[in-house]
């Protein structure tokens, strides 16, 4: 899964990431146990995280009944079933969120769009500082396909994550696409041996940079107690709050 350079970076790392939690959400359209090309590239990210001591959970969203809507629990808004509340517990607990999605017709998958809509359902919730609940968490995305659109899809996913409150570190997206049109997808066996995309240095490097940047940013935020809440806390807009004597917890 990891090449020699990726393996060496993990082996020689001296930063303790063991108290960090990561969640990888694969937004493939394929239900388990069918293989997922997006899952294979997301697996490189997850291997680096685990080798570096980060606690990891994985979710293939299409395996769950995620009701459409923008409320935390859609069974309270007409849906017969909604598995999202259980997924939300994992999202809420994670310091790092990595969204993996294939490209279809130049866009992220419909499953990925539903994920973003359900994340948005929690955008009004706050933490104990009065900040929106995603403050202090970091996000990134992995994209695969055999048509153009990595940067376009990454742009949409990362914009959505930062809009609800995630911190996006440098170079927080990576991906792989084959030749335009029908052809091998990431991880497919190739004639003569090898697997499509595995030896692509650009994809390996960017995937590695993204993963380490996610860990470094999460480490920095956790050590700092999150983002200072002065100026971005809903509590500070409450009627009757005294700006003459600000609470130190907002600093």
KAZI-V168329 format. One record per residue. N is the residue number from 1. RES is the residue in three letters. SS is DSSP state (H for helix, E for strand, L for the rest). PSI is psi in radians with two decimals (999 if undefined). Layout:
# KAZI-V168329
((N:RES:SS:PSI) (N:RES:SS:PSI))
This chain:
# KAZI-V168329
((1:UNK:L:-0.85) (2:UNK:L:2.52) (3:UNK:L:-3.11) (4:UNK:H:-0.70) (5:UNK:H:-0.80) (6:UNK:H:-0.71) (7:UNK:H:-0.72) (8:UNK:H:-0.71) (9:UNK:H:-0.70) (10:UNK:H:-0.75) (11:UNK:H:-0.60) (12:UNK:L:0.05) (13:UNK:L:2.41) (14:UNK:L:0.02) (15:UNK:L:2.35) (16:UNK:L:1.95) (17:UNK:L:0.20) (18:UNK:L:-0.28) (19:UNK:L:0.06) (20:UNK:L:2.55) (21:UNK:E:2.36) (22:UNK:E:2.60) (23:UNK:E:2.13) (24:UNK:E:2.13) (25:UNK:E:1.99) (26:UNK:E:2.08) (27:UNK:L:0.55) (28:UNK:L:2.76) (29:UNK:L:-0.07) (30:UNK:L:2.24) (31:UNK:L:2.65) (32:UNK:L:2.54) (33:UNK:L:0.27) (34:UNK:L:2.46) (35:UNK:L:2.61) (36:UNK:L:2.12) (37:UNK:H:-0.69) (38:UNK:H:-0.68) (39:UNK:H:-0.56) (40:UNK:H:-0.74) (41:UNK:H:-0.66) (42:UNK:H:-0.51) (43:UNK:H:-0.51) (44:UNK:H:-0.79) (45:UNK:H:-0.82) (46:UNK:H:-0.60) (47:UNK:H:-0.72) (48:UNK:H:-0.74) (49:UNK:H:-0.86) (50:UNK:H:-0.75) (51:UNK:H:-0.45) (52:UNK:L:0.07) (53:UNK:L:0.00) (54:UNK:L:2.42) (55:UNK:E:2.27) (56:UNK:E:2.40) (57:UNK:E:2.65) (58:UNK:E:2.47) (59:UNK:E:2.26) (60:UNK:E:1.84) (61:UNK:H:-0.58) (62:UNK:H:-0.29) (63:UNK:H:-0.12) (64:UNK:L:2.68) (65:UNK:L:1.64) (66:UNK:L:1.90) (67:UNK:L:2.53) (68:UNK:L:2.57) (69:UNK:L:3.05) (70:UNK:L:0.69) (71:UNK:L:2.64) (72:UNK:L:-0.60) (73:UNK:L:1.84) (74:UNK:H:-0.18) (75:UNK:H:-0.33) (76:UNK:H:0.01) (77:UNK:H:0.61) (78:UNK:L:-0.25) (79:UNK:L:2.46) (80:UNK:L:-0.60) (81:UNK:L:2.53) (82:UNK:L:1.97) (83:UNK:L:-0.04) (84:UNK:H:-0.73) (85:UNK:H:-0.63) (86:UNK:H:-0.64) (87:UNK:H:-0.67) (88:UNK:H:-0.63) (89:UNK:H:-0.66) (90:UNK:H:-0.72) (91:UNK:H:-0.81) (92:UNK:H:-0.58) (93:UNK:H:-0.30) (94:UNK:L:2.38) (95:UNK:L:-0.47) (96:UNK:E:2.28) (97:UNK:E:2.19) (98:UNK:E:2.07) (99:UNK:E:2.17) (100:UNK:E:2.29) (101:UNK:E:2.51) (102:UNK:E:2.92) (103:UNK:E:2.26) (104:UNK:E:2.13) (105:UNK:L:0.67) (106:UNK:L:0.07) (107:UNK:E:2.89) (108:UNK:E:2.82) (109:UNK:L:2.79) (110:UNK:H:-0.55) (111:UNK:H:-0.71) (112:UNK:H:-0.70) (113:UNK:H:-0.68) (114:UNK:H:-0.68) (115:UNK:H:-0.82) (116:UNK:H:-0.70) (117:UNK:H:-0.67) (118:UNK:H:-0.55) (119:UNK:H:-0.72) (120:UNK:H:-0.45) (121:UNK:L:-0.41) (122:UNK:L:0.14) (123:UNK:L:-0.26) (124:UNK:L:-0.13) (125:UNK:L:2.69) (126:UNK:E:2.80) (127:UNK:L:-2.98) (128:UNK:L:-0.10) (129:UNK:L:-0.02) (130:UNK:L:0.08) (131:UNK:L:2.84) (132:UNK:E:2.60) (133:UNK:L:-0.35) (134:UNK:L:-0.08) (135:UNK:L:2.42) (136:UNK:L:-0.06) (137:UNK:L:2.72) (138:UNK:E:2.66) (139:UNK:E:2.64) (140:UNK:E:3.06) (141:UNK:E:2.62) (142:UNK:E:2.39) (143:UNK:E:2.38) (144:UNK:E:2.81) (145:UNK:E:-3.12) (146:UNK:L:0.66) (147:UNK:L:2.80) (148:UNK:L:2.69) (149:UNK:L:0.17) (150:UNK:H:-0.89) (151:UNK:H:-0.64) (152:UNK:H:-0.81) (153:UNK:H:-0.77) (154:UNK:H:-0.72) (155:UNK:H:-0.80) (156:UNK:H:-0.75) (157:UNK:H:-0.83) (158:UNK:H:-0.62) (159:UNK:H:-0.79) (160:UNK:H:-0.73) (161:UNK:H:-0.78) (162:UNK:H:-0.52) (163:UNK:H:-0.64) (164:UNK:H:-0.16) (165:UNK:L:-0.10) (166:UNK:L:2.57) (167:UNK:E:2.28) (168:UNK:L:1.98) (169:UNK:L:3.06) (170:UNK:L:2.55) (171:UNK:L:0.98) (172:UNK:L:0.31) (173:UNK:E:2.63) (174:UNK:E:2.83) (175:UNK:E:-3.13) (176:UNK:E:2.33) (177:UNK:E:2.51) (178:UNK:L:-2.86) (179:UNK:L:2.61) (180:UNK:L:2.43) (181:UNK:L:-3.07) (182:UNK:L:2.45) (183:UNK:L:-3.07) (184:UNK:L:2.52) (185:UNK:L:2.99) (186:UNK:L:2.23) (187:UNK:L:-0.07) (188:UNK:L:2.49) (189:UNK:E:2.41) (190:UNK:L:2.70) (191:UNK:L:2.36) (192:UNK:L:0.05) (193:UNK:L:2.85) (194:UNK:L:3.04) (195:UNK:E:2.43) (196:UNK:L:2.21) (197:UNK:L:-0.33) (198:UNK:L:-0.54) (199:UNK:L:0.24) (200:UNK:L:1.90) (201:UNK:H:-0.66) (202:UNK:H:-0.80) (203:UNK:H:-0.75) (204:UNK:H:-0.77) (205:UNK:H:-0.85) (206:UNK:H:-0.64) (207:UNK:H:-0.70) (208:UNK:H:-0.83) (209:UNK:H:-0.82) (210:UNK:H:-0.83) (211:UNK:H:-0.79) (212:UNK:H:-0.64) (213:UNK:H:-0.65) (214:UNK:H:-0.78) (215:UNK:H:-0.77) (216:UNK:H:-0.76) (217:UNK:H:-0.71) (218:UNK:H:-0.69) (219:UNK:H:-0.81) (220:UNK:H:-0.76) (221:UNK:H:-0.72) (222:UNK:H:-0.76) (223:UNK:H:-0.51) (224:UNK:L:-0.02) (225:UNK:L:0.45) (226:UNK:L:-2.87) (227:UNK:L:2.33) (228:UNK:L:2.43) (229:UNK:L:-0.08) (230:UNK:L:2.11) (231:UNK:L:-0.17) (232:UNK:L:0.29) (233:UNK:L:2.32) (234:UNK:H:-0.49) (235:UNK:H:-0.60) (236:UNK:H:-0.20) (237:UNK:H:-0.04) (238:UNK:L:2.46) (239:UNK:L:2.30) (240:UNK:L:-0.09) (241:UNK:L:2.38) (242:UNK:L:2.01) (243:UNK:H:-0.15) (244:UNK:H:-0.41) (245:UNK:H:1.21) (246:UNK:L:2.48) (247:UNK:L:2.29) (248:UNK:H:-0.44) (249:UNK:H:-0.26) (250:UNK:H:-0.14) (251:UNK:L:999))
